[in-house]
Amino acid sequence: MQKLFCLLVVVLFVQAGVAQNKSIDIKGTVTSTTEEVVGVYVLNKTSNKATITNLNGYFSIPAQEKDTIEFSAVQFTNKKIVITAAILQQNNWVVALEVALTELKEVVVKPFYLSGNIATDLNSLTLEPVVDGRSLGLPNQNVKTLSSDERALYSSMSGGPILSLINALNGQTKLLKKRVERNRRYQKTMRVKRYYADSLFVNELGIEKDKIDLFMWYCEFKDDFQVVINTKDQLKIWEYLRKRSMEFKTKKIGVQSN
């Protein structure tokens, strides 16, 4: 009887240990006060499993206590969080990300460089040209509606020399340029995706249908992707996607939708 009791105690301890080490799907939402939260890369660095957030910043990823989760995107500062028991108990884990701002060099204005005459001093400063549809490289610039980021960039640089100077010094223009460039890259990636039917990704590349967007996102952040797609050669682009698909399938990358 005593041996049976000891055996039961051992079994219970083993089961408890297994339960503690079992991964569960953590559901959460990435938030930001200024930036879009779609496409944030969520990586469990302990298990090497990953996913990306949807349009609302929602994500779901397997994890267990003491796992390290990393959140990364070009517009945000990378954030690493160690999973705790409290996080595992939450129905919706909210993760606030900080915008990645490039630190600007200190601007020192020396009095003997200035005359005191605003018009004269502004003429002596070198300002970047005003950004318009043509300088942004937009097709049909006379009729195309600019995106919200492009309009903001245009406003920051076309509000007169004084406002343009202020926005250049405080980093606002530089930040908007980065956002416009990021959106351009995303639009290019989606255009490449539309070159080919989903069935080609599934049947020829072996990419699951619900992972096609994630695969394109994976390619977008490769250094040579922009060079290849700028050729606009669909055969060359397809060969590139074929090679990258073999890399992609060896990685434990997944995506969930809300």
Secondary structure as GFF3:
##gff-version 3
##sequence-region A 1 258
A	DSSP	alpha_helix	2	21	.	.	.	ID=ss1
A	DSSP	beta_strand	24	31	.	.	.	ID=ss2
A	DSSP	beta_strand	41	44	.	.	.	ID=ss3
A	DSSP	beta_strand	49	52	.	.	.	ID=ss4
A	DSSP	beta_strand	58	63	.	.	.	ID=ss5
A	DSSP	beta_strand	68	73	.	.	.	ID=ss6
A	DSSP	beta_strand	76	82	.	.	.	ID=ss7
A	DSSP	alpha_helix	85	88	.	.	.	ID=ss8
A	DSSP	beta_strand	93	96	.	.	.	ID=ss9
A	DSSP	three_ten_helix	111	113	.	.	.	ID=ss10
A	DSSP	alpha_helix	118	123	.	.	.	ID=ss11
A	DSSP	alpha_helix	148	157	.	.	.	ID=ss12
A	DSSP	alpha_helix	161	170	.	.	.	ID=ss13
A	DSSP	alpha_helix	172	195	.	.	.	ID=ss14
A	DSSP	alpha_helix	198	203	.	.	.	ID=ss15
A	DSSP	three_ten_helix	209	211	.	.	.	ID=ss16
A	DSSP	alpha_helix	212	220	.	.	.	ID=ss17
A	DSSP	alpha_helix	225	229	.	.	.	ID=ss18
A	DSSP	alpha_helix	234	249	.	.	.	ID=ss19
###
